[in-house]
Structures are given as C-alpha cells and as structure tokens.
Amino acid sequence: MALSLAEKKALLRKKMLEKKQKTSAVQVAEIPSDFKKQTYDMFALGNSPDLQEIKQFSAWVDKAQENALYAFESPRQHEQKEQIELIREDGKELTMVNFSSYNYLGYGYHPEVKKASQAAIERYGTGAASSPVISGTFQLHDDFEKSLIDFMGFSTKTHGISLFSSGYAVNTGTISSFMKPGSYIILDETAHASLMEGAALSGAQMRLFKHNDMEDLERILKTIEKDKVRKLICIEGVYSADGDRGNIKGVVELAKRYDAFSLVDEAHSIMIAGENGRGVAEEQGVLDQVDLFIITFSKAFCSVGGTLIARKEITRYVNWYARSRMFSAAIPPAIIGAAHKALELGRSADGDARRKRIRENVTLIRELLQDKVNLLNTTSWIVPVVYGDETKTLELSDWLQRNGLDGQPMNFPAVPKGEARIRLFVTSEHTKEQIEYAAKVLIEAAEKFDFLSH
Ligand SMILES: Cc1ncc(COP(=O)(O)O)c(C=O)c1O
C-alpha cells in the first residue's frame, strides 16, 4: 500500500530517532546517595512517565547550589578577557584568571571588532529575519563569504560556502544532507558530538576508528571497499578533548586510495594553526586535498556561527538540503560584522603577532606543568590536565574557581570514564604572570585532589 507524504515523513522521523538511540554511548548508572559522588552521565537516560531522571538531576543541581559547590553557569560580569569577574550562586563575586574561553586570539573584545559589530547593526538592523536561501542573505553575508573563501586560498570560481548559525548546525546539516542511508561515514572515535549527530541523522552506516589511528581507519575502509556507495571520513584539525592534531595528511591519502571524501572540522585551529592561520590542513601541506572544510566562528573569531567550504556544487546542494540551514534564520548582522572584522585582523600582521604569542604561551604553560601534573602530550592551545575520577569534578571545579583559576572540566561521556580532565584554553593575550599563576594553582590542586604526575 502506498504511503501518504505525512506517513512517509513520520516513518523517516521514527527511523532517525531509532538510529540516534542506537548510537548513544551513555549507559544507565547507579546513582550514589552522596550528591558529591553523582556525575553528569548518571542522569542521562530514563523514560519514566514521572520524569525520574529529570527530577534527580534537578535535585543534584539544588544540592550543589545549596552547598555553594556549583561552579557552572555563574554569570560573568564582563567580556571574555584573561582576567574575569563572576558571581557565584552564593552571591560571592570572584576574580580569576580565565583559561576557560575560546577567545584564542582575544578578538572577542577588540575595539575594532566591537565597532564593526555596531556598524553592522546600524546598517542592517538586529536580525536576518529569514533563512539564508529565502530572504536572510544580506550584502554583508555575501562579502564575508567571499573573504572566507579568499582567506582559505581558494577561488569563488571553484569553491562555494554555506554559512550556518552555529558550528553545531553546520556539522549536523552538512553531514546529514551530503550523506544518505546506504552510504558510509567513518569518524574518529573522539570526534565532536555535532559530527556524530550529523552522521546519525543522515541514516548512513556509521563506523568509528581508533583515535588518529590510520591503520584502524584503513582496516575499516578495506571492509567496505567493494561497496560502490559514497563514503565520508570525518576528523578534526585540533581535537577539542585531547588537544592533539588530526592526521589530515594520512586521512586524505587513505581517502584518495579508497575513493572516499574527507571532512575536516577546523573549529579549534582556524586562524591559529598554519603559516597563514588556515588551519592544520595548511600546516600539514594538504589544504587543496581536503573535500569539506568546517570552520566555526565561536572560537578564534569569538563570534558565533559556522561554515562549510567545499567545491561549489557541494555547497550549493548543502545550502538547499541542510535542514538546520534551510529551516533556521540566517546569522544576524552584528555577528557577521564582528566575525568579518576578526577575520580581517587575523589575516593581517596583527594576526601573525597573535599566532606567535599563543605559541609562546603554550610553550610556557607546558614547561611549568610538565612532570608536575598529568598533562596530555600535545602541543596545541588546548592543554588537558587529567584528574581521572569524575566524582571529583564538583569539588575540584569549585576549589579552582575559589582559588582564582577558571578552567573547563570535561567528563564522561565526552571523554572515556576515569579520564576526566581540566582543559586550559590558552590565548595569545594571557600574560606571563597569568600563566604562572594558573600553573601554580593547578599544581596545588593536583596535590590536594591527587593528580600529581607519577
Ligand atoms: C570540533 C568542534 N566542532 C563543532 C563545535 C560546535 O561549534 P559551536 O560552538 O560554534 O556550535 C565545537 C564546539 O566546541 C567543536 O569543538
């Protein structure tokens, strides 16, 4: 019996949901009675009609707040500068060195960036008020798109671009429109949630290869070699959990050999890595061999939004078929104004100077922490210090903040169980004193919470 359009849509939605549930890595956990021993993953699953896990999670937040241990969501009082003030849930105002923002090059508070954002509002108003394909594309979007293609060293004759209102949306929209049921998506096992989500939404077969392991990737490619369907390999420039670089060179070689496409998410590396700031692909000399580039504006651009850059026919298709773009309003003018100015500065001598400073700052903090705490062996501006046991997160995050250091905790399921970490996001604008202070506080924390290097 033929299905109606509504029935087909309902069936598709059901299939997508089933797929998503199958790919969930979270398992139901026993919840200890001591709220300090409860962790984020414990409340992730549940389906009871009385909203059990939702109430338990809310009770956990209440308890942490009553005990003045809740170090999350505290309102910051100013820009994401290297020193910040925030107000904790107990009303206490804390001043600390800020190692938890993605404002890698300091453009988020640059006077020229702010001015450009204001000028964009003045001319274009506050919102785009439509999806980009319909009526939400303004001249300033068009100018920014051309500058981005030029920045990457491509030509508008061959390359196109698809702007999305977030980095998350660009990954889910791009992958789910480019890839179809029956095709294969092979992802690094530590790939960002938005890459995983896009793959699940597409309905394609998903395969994960061991982190940065080219042998494992090739083993998987061999198993699907004879299937004459589309294949896509997804990796990152700098991995946000481990802070290490993706082996883009290895991936594009394998992609070529096994007739697959490559997608590289340069969220944490664009404007920072490579001689011209074009990312890790530039650093590894393979800029012209990657098929799909993902860039987000939430990191070094310190704005919001993201983009796909790829061959023109691919971006044209994604522009129309990515549901997170077609059915969502375009990026507001103020955001584009800021991001475009950050790009202009980042491409100039100012950007070169900031890229040099961020590298020096990374070297300094690594020297100070080396052999003192459990430092992952990487060289990027994301410096992960592993404290292991996620049940320490609440007290450790609180202790760090009250001792003047804001660092981002990261836990299971974003990283494997028992590998919880504080990620320090180093910027070009941190001073030597701020870096020395952060290292001192972390080493004291490692003594107190038992994660000194052994
Ligand atoms: C690798 C990667 N891709 C995409 C995103 C999502 O970007 P956005 O925050 O701009 O939505 C992130 C966020 O941190 C990320 O780390």
The ligand as a Gaussian input file, in Angstrom:
#p B3LYP/6-31G(d) Opt

LIG

0 1
 C       35.265000      20.345000      16.876000
 C       34.034000      21.144000      17.128000
 N       33.132000      21.274000      16.148000
 C       31.997000      21.987000      16.315000
 C       31.719000      22.607000      17.521000
 C       30.459000      23.362000      17.689000
 O       30.711000      24.708000      17.497000
 P       29.757000      25.885000      18.019000
 O       30.044000      26.068000      19.465000
 O       30.197000      27.015000      17.181000
 O       28.363000      25.480000      17.770000
 C       32.643000      22.515000      18.561000
 C       32.380000      23.203000      19.840000
 O       33.133000      23.353000      20.717000
 C       33.825000      21.763000      18.368000
 O       34.720000      21.621000      19.339000

